[in-house]
Structures are given as structure tokens and as C-alpha cells.
Amino acid sequence: MKRRILPDFENETIQAYNFDVIIVGTGVAGLYAALNLDEDLEVAVVTKANIDESNSYLAQGGIAAVMTADDNYHNHVEDTLVAGAGLCNREAVEVLCEEGPSDIHKLIEMQVPFDVNEDGDLQITREGGHHHRRIVHCGGDATGRETTKQLGNIALTKENLHFFFGTYLVDIITKDNAVFGALVHTGDEYKLLRSNNIIVASGGCGQIYRYTTSPLGSVGDGIAACARAGAVVNDMELVQFHPTTLVSKGKEDRLFLISEAVRGEGGILRNSKGEAFMQGKHELADLAPRDIVTREILKELARVGDPNAWLDVSSMSEEFFSTRFPTIYGECKSRGINVPHDMIPVHPAQHYLMGGVKTDLNSRTNVKGLYCCGECAETGIHGANRLASNSLLECLVFGRRAAQYINNNFIPLADEISEYTITTEHHTKRLTLDEYHKIESTVKDTMSDYVGPIRTPSGLRKAKEILTAISDRLDNAILETPYEFKVFNGVTNALMVVDGAIARKESVGSHYIVND
Ligand SMILES: Cc1cc2nc3c(=O)[nH]c(=O)nc-3n(C[C@H](O)[C@H](O)[C@H](O)COP(=O)(O)OP(=O)(O)OC[C@H]3O[C@@H](n4cnc5c(N)ncnc54)[C@H](O)[C@@H]3O)c2cc1C
């Protein structure tokens, strides 16, 4: 997977547009970064979809931040470090937890509709790994939708933000290890967006797995593009598997999540005999960090011979459950699960990427002018296992920090930028659409079969063998459409996950390896 630019060009002059800053992604990280840039900067905001299609939009449980007097940010730091299993960057965690509350206040000022109680105080819940209630939420279990919608509504009114919907980031253009543009594909044509400041906020790569909570577009295009541009990518093997996704009878593009907040409000995991198997496994029992709960579920299923675990929510009244978790309530009902009386069938699935493009405290990568924030970045906050609801907080804190750094260190457009023409390698092999479908499917199965929550050395070797053969087939392939780019990027990222997993010999957090 050595190519620098995905499509083939021969001295191509592409229609070009100049911007002060380019942002890729309209999840919470991209939108919040956009809103924190100085309004005299002309900004291209690029997304391959629309504002309502992202991981951010799907987020349920909430955003973690210390918002009460009986808690303090040191507690939040400690919980984050414990969940991260020794691999967190403490400095980044301190920044996250100390600065996070002011970003929540800023969201409140922006009229993000956080849930409040009868007295008008924020409703604050608890999730796995947190020793205090510190999760704020919107619409019960629709935090992502409400936050993204409101940030999007505000961003769309800003004259300096120029939205490019349905526009696919293909590659980041660099010269002498500095960015100077983004090659994008929209409609049937390529465009060159020129800028010396690019923020990539393109999310994770859940869709390289068969079973994931992420939407279809999440293959990690931005991570792969940054890697081709020379950015350091780290810790890709650190993939989080959420313990409780709704078991589905049919085939689904993505699995429906049963938020950890359901356990935060009293939900209990049981096996088919009704035994509460998390008791005694960890001091926080059902609210232990996600990697631990996921493994305990898988061990319990193997021990009892069950296909899935059960989430008992009967301690909540129907009125409470339907108000507190309207999305989950509606989804369960639509599938004939009579919550809270019936137990919910659940199984672990891929949920989040802790690794990604390595960034510093100002979201800078090692490539000059290239910033990453949100799930595609590896700030070191999550270590080997992300603490619940720290992800949206990271999007806010490090999206804002990227913007503030650019505001203070803006790099104007270089003169030579206008003379740039693109020349790339020449490839000769044409694969059919069917072949791309098969490759995509094989990648997903390989990742789910061999690179899941419990890994073995022989399984990882097998995955490497399969993915290397695919990568060899793609080496000389002519890539022309966003779908082909997406498949190629998925293979690139899957290989990085597998290589990282092979290199990391010891189990840590979400990377759990057992001998054959
Ligand atoms: C079901 C679910 C529930 C969750 N619940 C929570 C929660 O309660 N709390 C929490 O903290 N976290 C939660 N998470 C995790 C969290 O939602 C994500 O980690 C976070 O939203 C990532 O935000 P982001 O802005 O980095 O990326 P995303 O929100 O994924 O946005 C990525 C953006 O990049 C765009 N993009 C991608 N590739 C390209 C390309 N090639 N060209 C152009 N645009 C591109 C996409 O279209 C999208 O606009 C949840 C995740 C899921 C899936």
C-alpha cells in the first residue's frame, strides 16, 4: 500500500480554490473546530456526506465533564487513566479534564439543549469506569444528534464557513513535509482546495469490522490519507469493543448501540440462567471499564454456551425508561422487545478507535500545517481503553485547541501554491465492482474473526496473510471512484491495526492477546 496519491494523474491541472483553512469532517470535532476559528479566516468545510451522517450524530450516552461541586477534575483524570490501563498521556488527559467543563458551558451558551431537571439544573448521569456522576446528555439518549444539529445550524449561518457536502477527501497534498492542499472528489470531478492549514476530523474506522456501531462511511479515510501524506499513525491496534450492542436477527450495516448509560441507571447484565455475572468480577461490577465488561461477556458466553448476554432493565419503570432513553426504547419496541419488562439481548461489537494520527496538545501532527482532532487523532487521552463519554469531550477540547492554534499561528497561502499540477504513478490493473465488494467483505470478516476483543498470535498471522494478499492485488489497481478509494483506505487501515496488534506482544486494555 505504498502509493502516495490514490488516483492516476498525468500533469493534470485541476480546478483550484484558495482557502485560509480546510476542515475535513462535520462531526462534533470538525464543526466545533470551525466555530472556534477566527471569523476573518475563509474556511472550506468538507464532508463526504451531510451533517446528519457521522459517528457524532449517533452518539447516545453523553459527554463526560466535571459539572458538580462534589466532583473535581482530578477525579476525572484518575478515572481516565485507570480505564486507559497505563497507556494514557497524562498531560493530554489533564488538559482534557481541566478544560472540558468550559467547553460544555460554551455549548450551553450555544443553546445545545442539554437535559435539565425541574429546577433547571443539568441532569447528570454515570457510565462505566466513572466513580462520579459526570455525564451530561441531550434528548435523553440523543446527545450526538442534538449537539451536532445545533453546532451545524450555527455553522451554516457563518459567512466565512464554506460547506462542501458530498465531497470526498481523496488525498492531502504536501510539499517538503508541509500541507498545501486537499485533493477532493465531488460529483464526477476532482477539485484542489488549496490551503496551508488543514484540520482532519474525519472520525474512526469501525467499518473495517463486520460488527460495528459506526455508520457505513467510517473506514478511516482521513487516517489513511494522513498516513500517505507522511503523518505518523500510532496505536491502531487499540480498538474498543462496546459490551452492549443490540443483537440483530438479520444482516445490518451497523449494529444498534445500547448505551452504557442504561447500566449507569441500573441495568444489569445476566446470562440465560438469569445470573448477574459481572458481580464479583470488578469493584464497579456492570460499570467496569468497557474492555473488562466485553471480555467478561465473551468468557461468560463461552462458559454457559449462550449466543448472547441479556441486559436486565426491569429496575426502571416504563415511564422512566422511555423518557430517559427514548431512542433505545423506540428501537427495542420496534423489534418486539417489550422494555423494560423484557431483557435486551446484547453482544459486544467494534465501537471506537483509540489509535490514529499522532497529535500534540494543539492537535498538530508531524506534518507542518496538518492538524487532526476527534476520533481520527491519537492524542494519548484514551490510552488502551477509552473511558465512556470522553470521546465527544475530546472532539470539543482538541477541536477548539486546533482552531486556537491556527488563529495564533496562521500560515498564509504560499505563492508557489498556484503553480501546482498533479502527477502521480501510472497503474494498469482494473478490478470489477464485484471484486471490490468481495475485498470489502473479506476485510470485515477477517477483522471480526481474527482481530476482535480476544486475539491470538496465529489469528493475527492469518489476518496479516489475508490482508497482505489483498493489498498486493490492489497495488497496481486503477482507483477512480470514492467507493474504490474507500475500499483501498479500509485495507490500509486494517493492515495498520493488524501490524500494531502483532507488534504489541503483551495484553493491555482493549488489546487482549491469549496464546494459541
Ligand atoms: C452509536 C454510537 C454511540 C456513541 N456514543 C457516544 C457517547 O455517548 N459519548 C461519547 O463521548 N462518544 C460516543 N461515541 C463515540 C463518538 O460519537 C465518536 O468518537 C465521535 O463522535 C467522533 O467524532 P468526530 O467528529 O471525530 O468524527 P465523526 O463524528 O465520525 O465525523 C467524521 C466526519 O468526517 C467525514 N468524513 C470521513 N471521511 C471523509 C472523507 N474521505 N471525505 C470527506 N469527509 C469525510 C464524515 O462524513 C463525517 O462528517 C459513540 C459512537 C457511536 C458510533
Ligand as a Chemical Component Dictionary entry (heavy atoms), coordinates in Angstrom:
data_LIG
# 
_chem_comp.id                   LIG 
_chem_comp.type                 NON-POLYMER 
_chem_comp.pdbx_formal_charge   0 
_chem_comp.three_letter_code    LIG 
# 
loop_
_chem_comp_atom.comp_id 
_chem_comp_atom.atom_id 
_chem_comp_atom.alt_atom_id 
_chem_comp_atom.type_symbol 
_chem_comp_atom.charge 
_chem_comp_atom.model_Cartn_x 
_chem_comp_atom.model_Cartn_y 
_chem_comp_atom.model_Cartn_z 
_chem_comp_atom.pdbx_ordinal 
LIG C1  C1  C 0 -23.583 4.601  18.241 1  
LIG C2  C2  C 0 -22.501 5.425  18.879 2  
LIG C3  C3  C 0 -22.716 5.991  20.120 3  
LIG C4  C4  C 0 -21.722 6.760  20.722 4  
LIG N1  N1  N 0 -21.975 7.369  21.918 5  
LIG C5  C5  C 0 -21.043 8.202  22.447 6  
LIG C6  C6  C 0 -21.318 8.953  23.626 7  
LIG O1  O1  O 0 -22.407 8.882  24.176 8  
LIG N2  N2  N 0 -20.346 9.764  24.105 9  
LIG C7  C7  C 0 -19.116 9.886  23.518 10 
LIG O2  O2  O 0 -18.266 10.633 24.009 11 
LIG N3  N3  N 0 -18.840 9.193  22.389 12 
LIG C8  C8  C 0 -19.771 8.374  21.842 13 
LIG N4  N4  N 0 -19.486 7.697  20.684 14 
LIG C9  C9  C 0 -18.205 7.947  20.022 15 
LIG C10 C10 C 0 -18.263 9.310  19.360 16 
LIG O3  O3  O 0 -19.541 9.507  18.818 17 
LIG C11 C11 C 0 -17.241 9.467  18.262 18 
LIG O4  O4  O 0 -15.994 9.031  18.665 19 
LIG C12 C12 C 0 -17.130 10.939 17.891 20 
LIG O5  O5  O 0 -18.401 11.433 17.592 21 
LIG C13 C13 C 0 -16.209 11.138 16.723 22 
LIG O6  O6  O 0 -16.418 12.435 16.253 23 
LIG P1  P1  P 0 -15.542 13.011 15.072 24 
LIG O7  O7  O 0 -16.007 14.395 14.862 25 
LIG O8  O8  O 0 -14.123 12.765 15.351 26 
LIG O9  O9  O 0 -15.915 12.073 13.830 27 
LIG P2  P2  P 0 -17.324 11.721 13.196 28 
LIG O10 O10 O 0 -18.432 12.204 14.018 29 
LIG O11 O11 O 0 -17.289 10.299 12.839 30 
LIG O12 O12 O 0 -17.325 12.593 11.874 31 
LIG C14 C14 C 0 -16.473 12.278 10.802 32 
LIG C15 C15 C 0 -16.776 13.228 9.666  33 
LIG O13 O13 O 0 -15.785 13.073 8.652  34 
LIG C16 C16 C 0 -16.415 12.913 7.401  35 
LIG N5  N5  N 0 -15.528 12.133 6.533  36 
LIG C17 C17 C 0 -14.993 10.915 6.750  37 
LIG N6  N6  N 0 -14.229 10.547 5.705  38 
LIG C18 C18 C 0 -14.285 11.562 4.813  39 
LIG C19 C19 C 0 -13.727 11.784 3.531  40 
LIG N7  N7  N 0 -12.947 10.883 2.904  41 
LIG N8  N8  N 0 -14.003 12.942 2.901  42 
LIG C20 C20 C 0 -14.807 13.879 3.470  43 
LIG N9  N9  N 0 -15.373 13.712 4.673  44 
LIG C21 C21 C 0 -15.109 12.578 5.334  45 
LIG C22 C22 C 0 -17.722 12.211 7.725  46 
LIG O14 O14 O 0 -18.645 12.361 6.677  47 
LIG C23 C23 C 0 -18.111 12.966 8.990  48 
LIG O15 O15 O 0 -18.679 14.206 8.657  49 
LIG C24 C24 C 0 -20.474 6.931  20.072 50 
LIG C25 C25 C 0 -20.255 6.351  18.827 51 
LIG C26 C26 C 0 -21.256 5.615  18.223 52 
LIG C27 C27 C 0 -20.994 5.014  16.875 53 
# 
loop_
_chem_comp_bond.comp_id 
_chem_comp_bond.atom_id_1 
_chem_comp_bond.atom_id_2 
_chem_comp_bond.value_order 
_chem_comp_bond.pdbx_ordinal 
LIG C1  C2  SING 1  
LIG C2  C3  SING 2  
LIG C2  C26 DOUB 3  
LIG C3  C4  DOUB 4  
LIG C4  N1  SING 5  
LIG C4  C24 SING 6  
LIG N1  C5  DOUB 7  
LIG C5  C6  SING 8  
LIG C5  C8  SING 9  
LIG C6  O1  DOUB 10 
LIG C6  N2  SING 11 
LIG N2  C7  SING 12 
LIG C7  O2  DOUB 13 
LIG C7  N3  SING 14 
LIG N3  C8  DOUB 15 
LIG C8  N4  SING 16 
LIG N4  C9  SING 17 
LIG N4  C24 SING 18 
LIG C9  C10 SING 19 
LIG C10 O3  SING 20 
LIG C10 C11 SING 21 
LIG C11 O4  SING 22 
LIG C11 C12 SING 23 
LIG C12 O5  SING 24 
LIG C12 C13 SING 25 
LIG C13 O6  SING 26 
LIG O6  P1  SING 27 
LIG P1  O7  DOUB 28 
LIG P1  O8  SING 29 
LIG P1  O9  SING 30 
LIG O9  P2  SING 31 
LIG P2  O10 DOUB 32 
LIG P2  O11 SING 33 
LIG P2  O12 SING 34 
LIG O12 C14 SING 35 
LIG C14 C15 SING 36 
LIG C15 O13 SING 37 
LIG C15 C23 SING 38 
LIG O13 C16 SING 39 
LIG C16 N5  SING 40 
LIG C16 C22 SING 41 
LIG N5  C17 SING 42 
LIG N5  C21 SING 43 
LIG C17 N6  DOUB 44 
LIG N6  C18 SING 45 
LIG C18 C19 SING 46 
LIG C18 C21 DOUB 47 
LIG C19 N7  SING 48 
LIG C19 N8  DOUB 49 
LIG N8  C20 SING 50 
LIG C20 N9  DOUB 51 
LIG N9  C21 SING 52 
LIG C22 O14 SING 53 
LIG C22 C23 SING 54 
LIG C23 O15 SING 55 
LIG C24 C25 DOUB 56 
LIG C25 C26 SING 57 
LIG C26 C27 SING 58 
# 
